[in-house]
Structures are given as structure tokens and as C-alpha cells.
């Protein structure tokens, strides 16, 4: 399960010791927050971002300037079931 980090701007890709890395302005990095970060080794590139050893990086396409909350892939969201209120049946008359 890799975290998804959104970034703004254009990533700067570069080679170091025959491995490709990138620098991006991360908006919601789980450890570093909102700042320029150097990624780990890049495994693949897509139109909307790229994947590294540890993280999925996605281009920010949100219509507002604030950073989205961290999102994790392959983790279903569980919403708690709401309990029916008890003892309010008479109040609805």
C-alpha cells in the first residue's frame, strides 16, 4: 500500500548513478508536508504522474489551491454504521 502524494508544477527528472529521480513541490507528503521533495527511484511514468519505490505521485488537478488530504491506495474506506436513536418515538408525533 503506497501513499498518494499530489504535487503542483512540473517535476524535474534527473539521473543519478543510472537511476532516475525527481524533484517536485509536494502538497501532502505524509512525512514532509508541503515543500519541495526529492523522490526515491522512479519505477514508471504516466500521463498524470509517476510511481517510485515508496509512493505514487499525482499531478494536482483539484480546482482549489489547498492541498488534498493524504490518500492511500488499496485501502477501503469504512464508515461507521449509525445507530437508531432510542426513546424518541414519542417526540415524532
ChimeraX attribute file (.defattr): number of C-alpha atoms within 10 A of each C-alpha:
attribute: neighborCount
match mode: 1-to-1
recipient: residues
	/A:1	10
	/A:2	16
	/A:3	17
	/A:4	20
	/A:5	26
	/A:6	25
	/A:7	25
	/A:8	16
	/A:9	10
	/A:10	11
	/A:11	19
	/A:12	11
	/A:13	13
	/A:14	11
	/A:15	10
	/A:16	8
	/A:17	5
	/A:18	7
	/A:19	11
	/A:20	16
	/A:21	18
	/A:22	17
	/A:23	16
	/A:24	20
	/A:25	20
	/A:26	26
	/A:27	24
	/A:28	21
	/A:29	22
	/A:30	14
	/A:31	6
	/A:32	11
	/A:33	15
	/A:34	16
	/A:35	13
	/A:36	16
	/A:37	16
	/A:38	15
	/A:39	19
	/A:40	16
	/A:41	17
	/A:42	18
	/A:43	14
	/A:44	12
	/A:45	12
	/A:46	9
	/A:47	7
	/A:48	10
	/A:49	17
	/A:50	17
	/A:51	19
	/A:52	18
	/A:53	12
	/A:54	15
	/A:55	19
	/A:56	22
	/A:57	24
	/A:58	18
	/A:59	19
	/A:60	19
	/A:61	11
	/A:62	10
	/A:63	6
	/A:64	8
	/A:65	10
	/A:66	9
	/A:67	18
	/A:68	13
	/A:69	13
	/A:70	14
	/A:71	15
	/A:72	15
	/A:73	10
	/A:74	9
	/A:75	9
	/A:76	7
	/A:77	7
	/A:78	6
	/A:79	6
	/A:80	6
	/A:81	6
	/A:82	6
	/A:83	6
	/A:84	7
	/A:85	7
	/A:86	6
	/A:87	7
	/A:88	9
	/A:89	8
	/A:90	6
	/A:91	6
	/A:92	5
	/A:93	5
